[in-house]
Each structure stands twice: as structure tokens, then as C-alpha cells.
Amino acid sequence: MPDSAQGLFLLVLTMPGIVGFFVFSHMYCNRIESSFDKFGYIVLLNIVGVLGASIFFDLALLARIRYDAISFADISEFTIKLMLPLTACSSMAGALLAFVGNAGRVQRFLIKQGLTRKTAHGSVLADVIATYPDAYLKVRFKGGGYVIGHPRKYSLMGDEHYLFLEKAARRPPRPNDSAPQPPEAAIDGPGILLLSFDEVACVEVL
């Protein structure tokens, strides 16, 4: 078992990767559920942070520290001299990784090459909205009528069938077959929140 100084050093050493993952997870448009994936991202961002910082800063202190005989003075020196540059590099790497992941170019390239059929998003809805970010959605219901608006908030993984449309309008169904078609009316408020897709006949992407 590592002593208290060794355990504290391991914790401090992983902090840049944890901060980098925090930046990545808040910018990334998909949800990360697996604990193994989260741990992998933290390790990756920690390594990238060290490699990136080594280009601009002197990291010789890391080579001088002996893990089997580490002291609290070593931890203090490491924190003062290296924590900020390592954290900055890990955070920038996390932001760049999120940007690449959100763009979806890598995934589209893999799909085009026939290497995978999986999209970059966990749900078809999220993938369509990400592909056409400026499009409006017209949600037509089985019983008639529709709502239309710009998708603002939506489920990332498809396990929650919620969709919030801003700049929205609604046309109610006809009271009966002989009644005239009701007019479309703008929503007097922020938008429309759909809580279920059970009564949805189709969704048009406009």
C-alpha cells in the first residue's frame, strides 16, 4: 500500500487530466456513460498534457522525483511549478478533442470508407440535428395537426424522448372532417416541449 505522500502525489498527478476531462465533457455533444471510457479519457488527457507541456516548459522535475521516496516537499514543488502548465495543456487538449468529436468529420470519414456504420451520436434524433443545425423540425401527429420550431434541447442517447422547440408554432387538428383547417399560430412563449413521441406520425426536417 502506498503511504500518504505517495497517494497524495498520485491524486495531484491526475488532476490535470481530470480538469481536462471536465472541459471535454462539458463541450462534447454526446454523453459519456461508461466509467471505463471516462477513466480512459482522463488518462489520455493527462498524457497529452504532459507531452504538450514538455514542448514549452522544463519538466525535469518529474524525472527527479522518486516515487518510492517521495516527500510532501516534492509534492509542493510539483504543484507550484508544474500544475498550472500541465492543467492548461490538458484543458486545451480536452477542448480540441470535443471540437473534433462534435464536428463528426472523423466518424463520417470512417462511415464513408465502410469501416463502421455507427454515427457519432447515440440517437438518430441527435445525429440529424447535429447534421442540420439550422433546420426547423415539423412534428406531425397521428390525430392531425403539427408543431414546428427550431430544436434547442434534445436527448443525446435516445433514452429520453424529449424535444424542446424554440421559435415554435402550432396548428391544432380539425375538430371533425368537415371543419375547416385551423390556422397555424405562433407560441406565445419560449417554445414547445414534447414529452413523448407516441402520437407522432412523422418529423419533417425543413
C-alpha positions, 0 to 999 in steps of 0.5 A: 500500500502506498503511504500518504505522500505517495497517494497524495502525489498520485491524486495531484498527478491526475488532476490535470487530466481530470480538469481536462476531462471536465472541459471535454465533457462539458463541450462534447455533444454526446454523453459519456456513460461508461466509467471505463471510457471516462477513466480512459479519457482522463488518462489520455488527457493527462498524457497529452498534457504532459507531452504538450507541456514538455514542448514549452516548459522544463519538466525535469522535475518529474524525472527527479522525483522518486516515487518510492521516496517521495516527500510532501516537499516534492509534492509542493514543488510539483504543484507550484511549478508544474500544475498550472502548465500541465492543467492548461495543456490538458484543458486545451487538449480536452477542448480540441478533442470535443471540437473534433468529436462534435464536428463528426468529420472523423466518424463520417470519414470512417462511415464513408470508407465502410469501416463502421456504420455507427454515427457519432451520436447515440440517437438518430434524433441527435445525429440529424440535428447535429447534421442540420443545425439550422433546420426547423423540425415539423412534428406531425401527429397521428390525430392531425395537426403539427408543431414546428420550431427550431430544436434547442434541447434534445436527448443525446442517447435516445433514452429520453424522448424529449424535444424542446422547440424554440421559435415554435408554432402550432396548428391544432387538428380539425375538430371533425372532417368537415371543419375547416383547417385551423390556422397555424399560430405562433407560441406565445412563449419560449417554445414547445416541449414534447414529452413523448413521441407516441402520437407522432406520425412523422418529423419533417426536417425543413 
